[in-house]
Amino acid sequence: MNVVVDASVAVKWLVAEPDTDHAEALLESSRLGNTILLAPELMIVEVGNVLWRRVRQGSLRARQAEEFFGYFNRIRPVLKPLLDLAGSAFQLALAYQHSVYDCLYLALALERQCELVTADEKFYNVFSTAYPSIKLLRNWK
């Protein structure tokens, strides 16, 4: 089964946050071969930016962030090219007045006809009525 995950889920694989246990269960499902995790290439940049921001804010040391980023690159989802998703993501962003960044994940889920799992409640709230394939991480099964 294919599942698109966004950066809000991936960060929980690296840093303890609420619902980290759910994120780890999803990652374990992938390790066991039950789930194929997918994401747009943008995920690498988003995860890197979150780690950089935490170093800047003082909640992570630079060396920790480097280790986390290296680990992420070993476990990351299968990444899909942005060019293949950009047009659809842009149309979704215009229609829903939401960032193109987030809409890349939704565009991929729609293209692959699979679930999108997010821990971003704002994103979920904007799209979940129109796209019931979007699931909150804490509710994913």
N, CA, C and O atoms as CSV, one atom per row, in Angstrom:
chain,resi,resn,atom,element,x,y,z
A,1,MET,N,N,0.848,-1.174,0.000
A,1,MET,CA,C,0.000,0.000,0.000
A,1,MET,C,C,0.896,1.239,0.000
A,1,MET,O,O,1.834,1.332,0.791
A,2,ASN,N,N,0.603,2.184,-0.886
A,2,ASN,CA,C,1.308,3.458,-0.928
A,2,ASN,C,C,0.678,4.440,0.040
A,2,ASN,O,O,-0.544,4.493,0.176
A,3,VAL,N,N,1.520,5.223,0.716
A,3,VAL,CA,C,1.058,6.290,1.602
A,3,VAL,C,C,1.995,7.475,1.418
A,3,VAL,O,O,3.213,7.332,1.521
A,4,VAL,N,N,1.427,8.639,1.147
A,4,VAL,CA,C,2.222,9.864,1.097
A,4,VAL,C,C,2.300,10.402,2.517
A,4,VAL,O,O,1.289,10.484,3.214
A,5,VAL,N,N,3.500,10.769,2.944
A,5,VAL,CA,C,3.696,11.405,4.240
A,5,VAL,C,C,4.314,12.772,4.008
A,5,VAL,O,O,5.090,12.968,3.072
A,6,ASP,N,N,3.962,13.709,4.869
A,6,ASP,CA,C,4.558,15.036,4.721
A,6,ASP,C,C,5.664,15.243,5.748
A,6,ASP,O,O,5.934,14.374,6.577
A,7,ALA,N,N,6.294,16.404,5.676
A,7,ALA,CA,C,7.438,16.685,6.537
A,7,ALA,C,C,7.056,16.721,8.011
A,7,ALA,O,O,7.895,16.448,8.870
A,8,SER,N,N,5.817,17.049,8.314
A,8,SER,CA,C,5.404,17.076,9.722
A,8,SER,C,C,5.468,15.690,10.345
A,8,SER,O,O,5.662,15.554,11.553
A,9,VAL,N,N,5.306,14.670,9.525
A,9,VAL,CA,C,5.442,13.282,9.988
A,9,VAL,C,C,6.917,12.910,10.062
A,9,VAL,O,O,7.366,12.339,11.056
A,10,ALA,N,N,7.665,13.228,9.023
A,10,ALA,CA,C,9.080,12.846,8.950
A,10,ALA,C,C,9.894,13.429,10.094
A,10,ALA,O,O,10.793,12.768,10.613
A,11,VAL,N,N,9.594,14.647,10.490
A,11,VAL,CA,C,10.343,15.278,11.587
A,11,VAL,C,C,10.172,14.478,12.876
A,11,VAL,O,O,11.083,14.425,13.702
A,12,LYS,N,N,9.023,13.866,13.044
A,12,LYS,CA,C,8.760,13.073,14.253
A,12,LYS,C,C,9.587,11.791,14.289
A,12,LYS,O,O,9.712,11.175,15.347
A,13,TRP,N,N,10.154,11.377,13.158
A,13,TRP,CA,C,11.069,10.241,13.149
A,13,TRP,C,C,12.410,10.629,13.751
A,13,TRP,O,O,13.197,9.767,14.142
A,14,LEU,N,N,12.666,11.935,13.824
A,14,LEU,CA,C,13.973,12.442,14.238
A,14,LEU,C,C,13.972,13.078,15.614
A,14,LEU,O,O,14.945,12.961,16.358
A,15,VAL,N,N,12.891,13.745,15.951
A,15,VAL,CA,C,12.796,14.531,17.174
A,15,VAL,C,C,11.529,14.110,17.925
A,15,VAL,O,O,10.456,14.007,17.331
A,16,ALA,N,N,11.657,13.874,19.208
A,16,ALA,CA,C,10.488,13.482,20.013
A,16,ALA,C,C,9.505,14.646,20.108
A,16,ALA,O,O,9.842,15.734,20.575
A,17,GLU,N,N,8.301,14.388,19.659
A,17,GLU,CA,C,7.204,15.353,19.685
A,17,GLU,C,C,5.923,14.575,19.969
A,17,GLU,O,O,5.942,13.345,19.989
A,18,PRO,N,N,4.813,15.273,20.189
A,18,PRO,CA,C,3.544,14.552,20.303
A,18,PRO,C,C,3.303,13.718,19.037
A,18,PRO,O,O,3.578,14.170,17.925
A,19,ASP,N,N,2.807,12.546,19.211
A,19,ASP,CA,C,2.488,11.594,18.143
A,19,ASP,C,C,3.717,10.971,17.475
A,19,ASP,O,O,3.597,10.362,16.412
A,20,THR,N,N,4.895,11.115,18.086
A,20,THR,CA,C,6.083,10.449,17.552
A,20,THR,C,C,5.862,8.944,17.478
A,20,THR,O,O,6.329,8.295,16.542
A,21,ASP,N,N,5.161,8.389,18.449
A,21,ASP,CA,C,4.915,6.942,18.427
A,21,ASP,C,C,4.115,6.525,17.196
A,21,ASP,O,O,4.355,5.456,16.635
A,22,HIS,N,N,3.169,7.357,16.774
A,22,HIS,CA,C,2.393,7.059,15.573
A,22,HIS,C,C,3.270,7.158,14.322
A,22,HIS,O,O,3.155,6.341,13.408
A,23,ALA,N,N,4.142,8.160,14.290
A,23,ALA,CA,C,5.059,8.313,13.155
A,23,ALA,C,C,5.998,7.118,13.069
A,23,ALA,O,O,6.270,6.617,11.978
A,24,GLU,N,N,6.491,6.662,14.211
A,24,GLU,CA,C,7.389,5.511,14.228
A,24,GLU,C,C,6.666,4.236,13.789
A,24,GLU,O,O,7.267,3.379,13.142
A,25,ALA,N,N,5.397,4.106,14.130
A,25,ALA,CA,C,4.619,2.938,13.686
A,25,ALA,C,C,4.462,2.939,12.168
A,25,ALA,O,O,4.514,1.886,11.533
A,26,LEU,N,N,4.271,4.104,11.601
A,26,LEU,CA,C,4.164,4.220,10.147
A,26,LEU,C,C,5.493,3.863,9.482
A,26,LEU,O,O,5.519,3.164,8.469
A,27,LEU,N,N,6.584,4.344,10.052
A,27,LEU,CA,C,7.914,4.010,9.537
A,27,LEU,C,C,8.180,2.512,9.661
A,27,LEU,O,O,8.748,1.906,8.753
A,28,GLU,N,N,7.782,1.923,10.759
A,28,GLU,CA,C,7.965,0.483,10.957
A,28,GLU,C,C,7.146,-0.312,9.935
A,28,GLU,O,O,7.606,-1.343,9.446
A,29,SER,N,N,5.955,0.150,9.615
A,29,SER,CA,C,5.142,-0.496,8.588
A,29,SER,C,C,5.879,-0.501,7.249
A,29,SER,O,O,5.794,-1.463,6.485
A,30,SER,N,N,6.597,0.580,6.979
A,30,SER,CA,C,7.398,0.662,5.767
A,30,SER,C,C,8.577,-0.309,5.823
A,30,SER,O,O,8.868,-1.000,4.847
A,31,ARG,N,N,9.243,-0.356,6.958
A,31,ARG,CA,C,10.384,-1.269,7.110
A,31,ARG,C,C,9.978,-2.728,6.921
A,31,ARG,O,O,10.744,-3.532,6.390
A,32,LEU,N,N,8.766,-3.059,7.362
A,32,LEU,CA,C,8.265,-4.424,7.247
A,32,LEU,C,C,7.743,-4.747,5.844
A,32,LEU,O,O,7.389,-5.888,5.550
A,33,GLY,N,N,7.700,-3.727,4.987
A,33,GLY,CA,C,7.232,-3.938,3.620
A,33,GLY,C,C,5.735,-3.867,3.453
A,33,GLY,O,O,5.217,-4.195,2.385
A,34,ASN,N,N,5.024,-3.445,4.487
A,34,ASN,CA,C,3.568,-3.337,4.412
A,34,ASN,C,C,3.109,-2.043,3.751
A,34,ASN,O,O,1.999,-1.960,3.225
A,35,THR,N,N,3.969,-1.046,3.785
A,35,THR,CA,C,3.633,0.282,3.293
A,35,THR,C,C,4.817,0.831,2.512
A,35,THR,O,O,5.966,0.674,2.925
A,36,ILE,N,N,4.538,1.470,1.389
A,36,ILE,CA,C,5.563,2.203,0.656
A,36,ILE,C,C,5.303,3.680,0.909
A,36,ILE,O,O,4.264,4.210,0.514
A,37,LEU,N,N,6.247,4.343,1.569
A,37,LEU,CA,C,6.102,5.753,1.876
A,37,LEU,C,C,6.605,6.587,0.701
A,37,LEU,O,O,7.661,6.308,0.134
A,38,LEU,N,N,5.839,7.606,0.349
A,38,LEU,CA,C,6.151,8.487,-0.772
A,38,LEU,C,C,6.114,9.937,-0.304
A,38,LEU,O,O,5.411,10.277,0.647
A,39,ALA,N,N,6.879,10.783,-0.986
A,39,ALA,CA,C,6.863,12.219,-0.705
A,39,ALA,C,C,7.450,12.952,-1.901
A,39,ALA,O,O,8.230,12.375,-2.659
A,40,PRO,N,N,7.086,14.221,-2.079
A,40,PRO,CA,C,7.772,15.027,-3.086
A,40,PRO,C,C,9.203,15.323,-2.626
A,40,PRO,O,O,9.495,15.308,-1.430
A,41,GLU,N,N,10.086,15.592,-3.584
A,41,GLU,CA,C,11.484,15.899,-3.265
A,41,GLU,C,C,11.616,17.048,-2.266
A,41,GLU,O,O,12.604,17.130,-1.536
A,42,LEU,N,N,10.647,17.909,-2.236
A,42,LEU,CA,C,10.658,19.044,-1.322
A,42,LEU,C,C,10.867,18.618,0.124
A,42,LEU,O,O,11.377,19.397,0.929
A,43,MET,N,N,10.486,17.402,0.461
A,43,MET,CA,C,10.585,16.952,1.845
A,43,MET,C,C,11.999,17.103,2.387
A,43,MET,O,O,12.174,17.472,3.549
A,44,ILE,N,N,13.012,16.828,1.571
A,44,ILE,CA,C,14.389,16.944,2.054
A,44,ILE,C,C,14.672,18.364,2.533
A,44,ILE,O,O,15.286,18.557,3.582
A,45,VAL,N,N,14.234,19.336,1.780
A,45,VAL,CA,C,14.452,20.741,2.127
A,45,VAL,C,C,13.661,21.110,3.380
A,45,VAL,O,O,14.173,21.797,4.264
A,46,GLU,N,N,12.432,20.660,3.452
A,46,GLU,CA,C,11.595,20.997,4.610
A,46,GLU,C,C,12.153,20.402,5.898
A,46,GLU,O,O,12.203,21.084,6.921
A,47,VAL,N,N,12.567,19.153,5.860
A,47,VAL,CA,C,13.129,18.526,7.056
A,47,VAL,C,C,14.428,19.220,7.441
A,47,VAL,O,O,14.655,19.502,8.618
A,48,GLY,N,N,15.280,19.496,6.461
A,48,GLY,CA,C,16.515,20.221,6.738
A,48,GLY,C,C,16.257,21.580,7.359
A,48,GLY,O,O,16.973,21.995,8.270
A,49,ASN,N,N,15.251,22.266,6.878
A,49,ASN,CA,C,14.928,23.588,7.416
A,49,ASN,C,C,14.432,23.516,8.858
A,49,ASN,O,O,14.779,24.368,9.676
A,50,VAL,N,N,13.633,22.514,9.170
A,50,VAL,CA,C,13.167,22.346,10.549
A,50,VAL,C,C,14.356,22.100,11.480
A,50,VAL,O,O,14.432,22.685,12.561
A,51,LEU,N,N,15.273,21.244,11.065
A,51,LEU,CA,C,16.450,20.968,11.902
A,51,LEU,C,C,17.314,22.214,12.049
A,51,LEU,O,O,17.787,22.510,13.147
A,52,TRP,N,N,17.524,22.943,10.965
A,52,TRP,CA,C,18.296,24.198,11.020
A,52,TRP,C,C,17.642,25.180,11.986
A,52,TRP,O,O,18.326,25.802,12.799
A,53,ARG,N,N,16.314,25.320,11.900
A,53,ARG,CA,C,15.594,26.251,12.767
A,53,ARG,C,C,15.765,25.862,14.244
A,53,ARG,O,O,15.914,26.726,15.108
A,54,ARG,N,N,15.744,24.581,14.512
A,54,ARG,CA,C,15.906,24.129,15.905
A,54,ARG,C,C,17.320,24.395,16.419
A,54,ARG,O,O,17.502,24.691,17.600
A,55,VAL,N,N,18.313,24.292,15.554
A,55,VAL,CA,C,19.675,24.659,15.946
A,55,VAL,C,C,19.717,26.158,16.236
A,55,VAL,O,O,20.273,26.588,17.246
A,56,ARG,N,N,19.144,26.922,15.372
A,56,ARG,CA,C,19.123,28.390,15.539
A,56,ARG,C,C,18.414,28.800,16.826
A,56,ARG,O,O,18.827,29.752,17.490
A,57,GLN,N,N,17.351,28.087,17.178
A,57,GLN,CA,C,16.590,28.394,18.395
A,57,GLN,C,C,17.250,27.823,19.646
A,57,GLN,O,O,16.869,28.175,20.762
A,58,GLY,N,N,18.224,26.955,19.472
A,58,GLY,CA,C,18.947,26.400,20.607
A,58,GLY,C,C,18.395,25.101,21.164
A,58,GLY,O,O,18.881,24.623,22.189
A,59,SER,N,N,17.395,24.515,20.522
A,59,SER,CA,C,16.844,23.256,21.038
A,59,SER,C,C,17.600,22.031,20.515
A,59,SER,O,O,17.386,20.921,21.002
A,60,LEU,N,N,18.478,22.220,19.532
A,60,LEU,CA,C,19.343,21.152,19.020
A,60,LEU,C,C,20.745,21.717,18.823
A,60,LEU,O,O,20.917,22.886,18.479
A,61,ARG,N,N,21.727,20.878,19.044
A,61,ARG,CA,C,23.096,21.262,18.699
A,61,ARG,C,C,23.315,20.944,17.218
A,61,ARG,O,O,22.660,20.061,16.666
A,62,ALA,N,N,24.220,21.654,16.592
A,62,ALA,CA,C,24.485,21.465,15.166
A,62,ALA,C,C,24.862,20.016,14.866
A,62,ALA,O,O,24.405,19.445,13.875
A,63,ARG,N,N,25.683,19.430,15.710
A,63,ARG,CA,C,26.113,18.042,15.482
A,63,ARG,C,C,24.925,17.082,15.529
A,63,ARG,O,O,24.845,16.156,14.722
A,64,GLN,N,N,24.004,17.299,16.467
A,64,GLN,CA,C,22.790,16.470,16.537
A,64,GLN,C,C,21.980,16.607,15.255
A,64,GLN,O,O,21.521,15.619,14.682
A,65,ALA,N,N,21.814,17.851,14.817
A,65,ALA,CA,C,21.035,18.105,13.606
A,65,ALA,C,C,21.665,17.405,12.403
A,65,ALA,O,O,20.957,16.843,11.568
A,66,GLU,N,N,22.994,17.438,12.316
A,66,GLU,CA,C,23.683,16.756,11.217
A,66,GLU,C,C,23.437,15.247,11.278
A,66,GLU,O,O,23.202,14.609,10.253
A,67,GLU,N,N,23.491,14.690,12.475
A,67,GLU,CA,C,23.232,13.257,12.629
A,67,GLU,C,C,21.794,12.918,12.255
A,67,GLU,O,O,21.542,11.929,11.566
A,68,PHE,N,N,20.856,13.739,12.710
A,68,PHE,CA,C,19.445,13.512,12.385
A,68,PHE,C,C,19.214,13.597,10.879
A,68,PHE,O,O,18.474,12.793,10.312
A,69,PHE,N,N,19.855,14.582,10.228
A,69,PHE,CA,C,19.667,14.757,8.796
A,69,PHE,C,C,20.253,13.568,8.028
A,69,PHE,O,O,19.670,13.112,7.044
A,70,GLY,N,N,21.395,13.076,8.477
A,70,GLY,CA,C,21.983,11.886,7.864
A,70,GLY,C,C,21.076,10.675,8.020
A,70,GLY,O,O,20.878,9.912,7.074
A,71,TYR,N,N,20.532,10.502,9.206
A,71,TYR,CA,C,19.610,9.394,9.464
A,71,TYR,C,C,18.367,9.525,8.582
A,71,TYR,O,O,17.913,8.545,7.991
A,72,PHE,N,N,17.828,10.724,8.499
A,72,PHE,CA,C,16.658,10.954,7.657
A,72,PHE,C,C,16.938,10.533,6.212
A,72,PHE,O,O,16.092,9.904,5.577
A,73,ASN,N,N,18.102,10.871,5.700
A,73,ASN,CA,C,18.430,10.516,4.325
A,73,ASN,C,C,18.549,9.014,4.115
A,73,ASN,O,O,18.418,8.535,2.989
A,74,ARG,N,N,18.791,8.277,5.169
A,74,ARG,CA,C,18.833,6.814,5.061
A,74,ARG,C,C,17.442,6.181,5.122
A,74,ARG,O,O,17.222,5.117,4.543
A,75,ILE,N,N,16.507,6.824,5.816
A,75,ILE,CA,C,15.179,6.224,6.018
A,75,ILE,C,C,14.073,6.919,5.230
A,75,ILE,O,O,12.923,6.479,5.261
A,76,ARG,N,N,14.397,7.969,4.546
A,76,ARG,CA,C,13.381,8.819,3.912
A,76,ARG,C,C,12.471,8.038,2.972
A,76,ARG,O,O,12.825,6.959,2.497
A,77,PRO,N,N,11.288,8.603,2.712
A,77,PRO,CA,C,10.367,7.982,1.751
A,77,PRO,C,C,10.951,7.988,0.339
A,77,PRO,O,O,11.973,8.621,0.075
A,78,VAL,N,N,10.298,7.287,-0.537
A,78,VAL,CA,C,10.614,7.358,-1.954
A,78,VAL,C,C,10.216,8.760,-2.409
A,78,VAL,O,O,9.074,9.179,-2.221
A,79,LEU,N,N,11.160,9.480,-3.008
A,79,LEU,CA,C,10.921,10.874,-3.376
A,79,LEU,C,C,10.532,10.991,-4.844
A,79,LEU,O,O,11.094,10.323,-5.712
A,80,LYS,N,N,9.556,11.854,-5.097
A,80,LYS,CA,C,9.055,12.070,-6.448
A,80,LYS,C,C,9.427,13.473,-6.931
A,80,LYS,O,O,9.415,14.423,-6.149
A,81,PRO,N,N,9.760,13.603,-8.225
A,81,PRO,CA,C,10.187,14.906,-8.757
A,81,PRO,C,C,9.106,15.985,-8.643
A,81,PRO,O,O,7.917,15.730,-8.835
A,82,LEU,N,N,9.558,17.180,-8.327
A,82,LEU,CA,C,8.634,18.304,-8.169
A,82,LEU,C,C,7.969,18.692,-9.489
A,82,LEU,O,O,6.794,19.058,-9.510
A,83,LEU,N,N,8.708,18.614,-10.572
A,83,LEU,CA,C,8.145,19.018,-11.864
A,83,LEU,C,C,6.897,18.225,-12.215
A,83,LEU,O,O,5.981,18.752,-12.847
A,84,ASP,N,N,6.854,16.977,-11.813
A,84,ASP,CA,C,5.692,16.139,-12.110
A,84,ASP,C,C,4.456,16.563,-11.313
A,84,ASP,O,O,3.332,16.238,-11.695
A,85,LEU,N,N,4.658,17.277,-10.221
A,85,LEU,CA,C,3.566,17.609,-9.295
A,85,LEU,C,C,3.211,19.092,-9.276
A,85,LEU,O,O,2.139,19.472,-8.803
A,86,ALA,N,N,4.108,19.927,-9.788
A,86,ALA,CA,C,3.988,21.385,-9.605
A,86,ALA,C,C,2.697,21.957,-10.173
A,86,ALA,O,O,2.051,22.777,-9.520
A,87,GLY,N,N,2.313,21.548,-11.357
A,87,GLY,CA,C,1.099,22.102,-11.961
A,87,GLY,C,C,-0.143,21.806,-11.135
A,87,GLY,O,O,-0.949,22.699,-10.872
A,88,SER,N,N,-0.295,20.560,-10.728
A,88,SER,CA,C,-1.453,20.175,-9.912
A,88,SER,C,C,-1.419,20.870,-8.556
A,88,SER,O,O,-2.446,21.329,-8.058
A,89,ALA,N,N,-0.235,20.942,-7.968
A,89,ALA,CA,C,-0.103,21.598,-6.660
A,89,ALA,C,C,-0.464,23.072,-6.761
A,89,ALA,O,O,-1.124,23.612,-5.873
A,90,PHE,N,N,-0.044,23.715,-7.820
A,90,PHE,CA,C,-0.354,25.131,-8.007
A,90,PHE,C,C,-1.856,25.340,-8.136
A,90,PHE,O,O,-2.403,26.277,-7.556
A,91,GLN,N,N,-2.526,24.478,-8.890
A,91,GLN,CA,C,-3.982,24.595,-9.041
A,91,GLN,C,C,-4.702,24.390,-7.711
A,91,GLN,O,O,-5.656,25.105,-7.403
A,92,LEU,N,N,-4.249,23.419,-6.925
A,92,LEU,CA,C,-4.840,23.196,-5.596
A,92,LEU,C,C,-4.608,24.410,-4.700
A,92,LEU,O,O,-5.508,24.823,-3.967
A,93,ALA,N,N,-3.419,24.977,-4.755
A,93,ALA,CA,C,-3.098,26.148,-3.931
A,93,ALA,C,C,-4.010,27.320,-4.271
A,93,ALA,O,O,-4.506,28.008,-3.379
A,94,LEU,N,N,-4.226,27.543,-5.551
A,94,LEU,CA,C,-5.119,28.636,-5.962
A,94,LEU,C,C,-6.551,28.375,-5.514
A,94,LEU,O,O,-7.225,29.276,-5.016
A,95,ALA,N,N,-7.005,27.164,-5.688
A,95,ALA,CA,C,-8.395,26.821,-5.366
A,95,ALA,C,C,-8.679,26.892,-3.874
A,95,ALA,O,O,-9.785,27.254,-3.473
A,96,TYR,N,N,-7.695,26.551,-3.046
A,96,TYR,CA,C,-7.921,26.464,-1.603
A,96,TYR,C,C,-7.193,27.535,-0.798
A,96,TYR,O,O,-7.255,27.550,0.431
A,97,GLN,N,N,-6.502,28.432,-1.504
A,97,GLN,CA,C,-5.756,29.503,-0.828
A,97,GLN,C,C,-4.811,28.929,0.227
A,97,GLN,O,O,-4.798,29.362,1.379
A,98,HIS,N,N,-4.036,27.957,-0.193
A,98,HIS,CA,C,-3.097,27.279,0.702
A,98,HIS,C,C,-1.755,27.160,-0.016
A,98,HIS,O,O,-1.706,27.225,-1.244
A,99,SER,N,N,-0.675,26.988,0.728
A,99,SER,CA,C,0.662,27.018,0.134
A,99,SER,C,C,0.874,25.920,-0.908
A,99,SER,O,O,0.370,24.804,-0.784
A,100,VAL,N,N,1.623,26.274,-1.916
A,100,VAL,CA,C,2.000,25.300,-2.943
A,100,VAL,C,C,2.834,24.192,-2.315
A,100,VAL,O,O,2.738,23.032,-2.716
A,101,TYR,N,N,3.662,24.552,-1.319
A,101,TYR,CA,C,4.497,23.554,-0.641
A,101,TYR,C,C,3.658,22.392,-0.125
A,101,TYR,O,O,3.935,21.231,-0.426
A,102,ASP,N,N,2.634,22.713,0.651
A,102,ASP,CA,C,1.773,21.664,1.196
A,102,ASP,C,C,0.994,20.946,0.100
A,102,ASP,O,O,0.786,19.735,0.163
A,103,CYS,N,N,0.570,21.699,-0.893
A,103,CYS,CA,C,-0.235,21.107,-1.965
A,103,CYS,C,C,0.554,20.106,-2.806
A,103,CYS,O,O,-0.044,19.265,-3.477
A,104,LEU,N,N,1.880,20.180,-2.783
A,104,LEU,CA,C,2.679,19.164,-3.481
A,104,LEU,C,C,2.407,17.772,-2.920
A,104,LEU,O,O,2.331,16.799,-3.670
A,105,TYR,N,N,2.264,17.682,-1.612
A,105,TYR,CA,C,1.983,16.391,-0.979
A,105,TYR,C,C,0.605,15.888,-1.392
A,105,TYR,O,O,0.439,14.706,-1.696
A,106,LEU,N,N,-0.374,16.770,-1.404
A,106,LEU,CA,C,-1.717,16.381,-1.808
A,106,LEU,C,C,-1.747,15.993,-3.283
A,106,LEU,O,O,-2.405,15.021,-3.653
A,107,ALA,N,N,-1.052,16.733,-4.116
A,107,ALA,CA,C,-1.005,16.406,-5.543
A,107,ALA,C,C,-0.437,15.000,-5.758
A,107,ALA,O,O,-0.929,14.246,-6.598
A,108,LEU,N,N,0.593,14.659,-4.997
A,108,LEU,CA,C,1.181,13.318,-5.115
A,108,LEU,C,C,0.176,12.250,-4.665
A,108,LEU,O,O,0.033,11.216,-5.319
A,109,ALA,N,N,-0.509,12.498,-3.563
A,109,ALA,CA,C,-1.500,11.526,-3.084
A,109,ALA,C,C,-2.629,11.348,-4.097
A,109,ALA,O,O,-3.102,10.232,-4.310
A,110,LEU,N,N,-3.056,12.432,-4.713
A,110,LEU,CA,C,-4.113,12.337,-5.721
A,110,LEU,C,C,-3.615,11.592,-6.960
A,110,LEU,O,O,-4.335,10.775,-7.533
A,111,GLU,N,N,-2.377,11.883,-7.368
A,111,GLU,CA,C,-1.806,11.199,-8.522
A,111,GLU,C,C,-1.706,9.695,-8.280
A,111,GLU,O,O,-2.008,8.898,-9.169
A,112,ARG,N,N,-1.287,9.315,-7.094
A,112,ARG,CA,C,-1.101,7.898,-6.759
A,112,ARG,C,C,-2.358,7.242,-6.213
A,112,ARG,O,O,-2.373,6.038,-5.959
A,113,GLN,N,N,-3.411,8.030,-6.031
A,113,GLN,CA,C,-4.679,7.544,-5.489
A,113,GLN,C,C,-4.464,6.794,-4.182
A,113,GLN,O,O,-4.871,5.643,-4.021
A,114,CYS,N,N,-3.815,7.484,-3.258
A,114,CYS,CA,C,-3.522,6.873,-1.968
A,114,CYS,C,C,-3.730,7.886,-0.842
A,114,CYS,O,O,-4.012,9.059,-1.084
A,115,GLU,N,N,-3.588,7.410,0.374
A,115,GLU,CA,C,-3.733,8.282,1.539
A,115,GLU,C,C,-2.548,9.224,1.677
A,115,GLU,O,O,-1.431,8.933,1.250
A,116,LEU,N,N,-2.837,10.353,2.283
A,116,LEU,CA,C,-1.810,11.305,2.689
A,116,LEU,C,C,-1.903,11.407,4.199
A,116,LEU,O,O,-2.976,11.689,4.732
A,117,VAL,N,N,-0.806,11.184,4.894
A,117,VAL,CA,C,-0.785,11.264,6.352
A,117,VAL,C,C,-0.004,12.512,6.745
A,117,VAL,O,O,1.113,12.736,6.278
A,118,THR,N,N,-0.606,13.312,7.603
A,118,THR,CA,C,-0.002,14.556,8.067
A,118,THR,C,C,-0.227,14.720,9.563
A,118,THR,O,O,-1.200,14.211,10.120
A,119,ALA,N,N,0.676,15.430,10.196
A,119,ALA,CA,C,0.487,15.832,11.588
A,119,ALA,C,C,0.110,17.305,11.658
A,119,ALA,O,O,-0.072,17.849,12.747
A,120,ASP,N,N,-0.006,17.949,10.512
A,120,ASP,CA,C,-0.310,19.375,10.397
A,120,ASP,C,C,-1.834,19.558,10.405
A,120,ASP,O,O,-2.502,19.360,9.390
A,121,GLU,N,N,-2.357,19.933,11.554
A,121,GLU,CA,C,-3.816,20.044,11.686
A,121,GLU,C,C,-4.409,21.134,10.811
A,121,GLU,O,O,-5.521,20.978,10.306
A,122,LYS,N,N,-3.696,22.226,10.621
A,122,LYS,CA,C,-4.198,23.304,9.761
A,122,LYS,C,C,-4.380,22.776,8.332
A,122,LYS,O,O,-5.420,22.994,7.711
A,123,PHE,N,N,-3.368,22.089,7.825
A,123,PHE,CA,C,-3.436,21.499,6.491
A,123,PHE,C,C,-4.601,20.508,6.408
A,123,PHE,O,O,-5.400,20.547,5.473
A,124,TYR,N,N,-4.680,19.634,7.391
A,124,TYR,CA,C,-5.761,18.650,7.447
A,124,TYR,C,C,-7.127,19.339,7.422
A,124,TYR,O,O,-8.011,18.931,6.669
A,125,ASN,N,N,-7.303,20.361,8.224
A,125,ASN,CA,C,-8.590,21.054,8.318
A,125,ASN,C,C,-8.992,21.729,7.014
A,125,ASN,O,O,-10.178,21.783,6.689
A,126,VAL,N,N,-8.029,22.242,6.268
A,126,VAL,CA,C,-8.328,22.897,5.000
A,126,VAL,C,C,-8.829,21.893,3.962
A,126,VAL,O,O,-9.756,22.193,3.209
A,127,PHE,N,N,-8.229,20.710,3.916
A,127,PHE,CA,C,-8.475,19.796,2.813
A,127,PHE,C,C,-9.279,18.540,3.129
A,127,PHE,O,O,-9.757,17.884,2.202
A,128,SER,N,N,-9.444,18.186,4.373
A,128,SER,CA,C,-10.006,16.870,4.701
A,128,SER,C,C,-11.451,16.669,4.252
A,128,SER,O,O,-11.847,15.544,3.947
A,129,THR,N,N,-12.229,17.722,4.206
A,129,THR,CA,C,-13.619,17.566,3.768
A,129,THR,C,C,-13.672,17.217,2.283
A,129,THR,O,O,-14.405,16.314,1.879
A,130,ALA,N,N,-12.902,17.927,1.483
A,130,ALA,CA,C,-12.902,17.682,0.039
A,130,ALA,C,C,-12.115,16.425,-0.333
A,130,ALA,O,O,-12.408,15.775,-1.337
A,131,TYR,N,N,-11.119,16.092,0.480
A,131,TYR,CA,C,-10.240,14.953,0.179
A,131,TYR,C,C,-10.145,14.047,1.411
A,131,TYR,O,O,-9.207,14.172,2.198
A,132,PRO,N,N,-11.091,13.154,1.578
A,132,PRO,CA,C,-11.102,12.297,2.769
A,132,PRO,C,C,-9.926,11.325,2.843
A,132,PRO,O,O,-9.756,10.644,3.854
A,133,SER,N,N,-9.118,11.251,1.795
A,133,SER,CA,C,-7.932,10.394,1.857
A,133,SER,C,C,-6.816,11.018,2.699
A,133,SER,O,O,-5.793,10.377,2.941
A,134,ILE,N,N,-7.004,12.259,3.143
A,134,ILE,CA,C,-6.035,12.893,4.040
A,134,ILE,C,C,-6.359,12.449,5.463
A,134,ILE,O,O,-7.496,12.564,5.921
A,135,LYS,N,N,-5.351,11.944,6.145
A,135,LYS,CA,C,-5.528,11.445,7.512
A,135,LYS,C,C,-4.568,12.174,8.444
A,135,LYS,O,O,-3.426,12.469,8.092
A,136,LEU,N,N,-5.065,12.453,9.636
A,136,LEU,CA,C,-4.177,12.956,10.688
A,136,LEU,C,C,-3.339,11.799,11.211
A,136,LEU,O,O,-3.835,10.684,11.371
A,137,LEU,N,N,-2.092,12.067,11.470
A,137,LEU,CA,C,-1.178,11.033,11.917
A,137,LEU,C,C,-1.728,10.269,13.108
A,137,LEU,O,O,-1.670,9.040,13.147
A,138,ARG,N,N,-2.262,10.997,14.079
A,138,ARG,CA,C,-2.717,10.315,15.309
A,138,ARG,C,C,-3.917,9.394,15.048
A,138,ARG,O,O,-4.240,8.555,15.888
A,139,ASN,N,N,-4.576,9.541,13.899
A,139,ASN,CA,C,-5.734,8.706,13.557
A,139,ASN,C,C,-5.417,7.664,12.505
A,139,ASN,O,O,-6.277,6.855,12.157
A,140,TRP,N,N,-4.181,7.669,11.986
A,140,TRP,CA,C,-3.837,6.732,10.907
A,140,TRP,C,C,-3.757,5.317,11.413
A,140,TRP,O,O,-3.225,5.054,12.491
A,141,LYS,N,N,-4.295,4.401,10.621
A,141,LYS,CA,C,-4.245,2.978,10.970
A,141,LYS,C,C,-3.828,2.193,9.763
A,141,LYS,O,O,-3.720,0.969,9.829
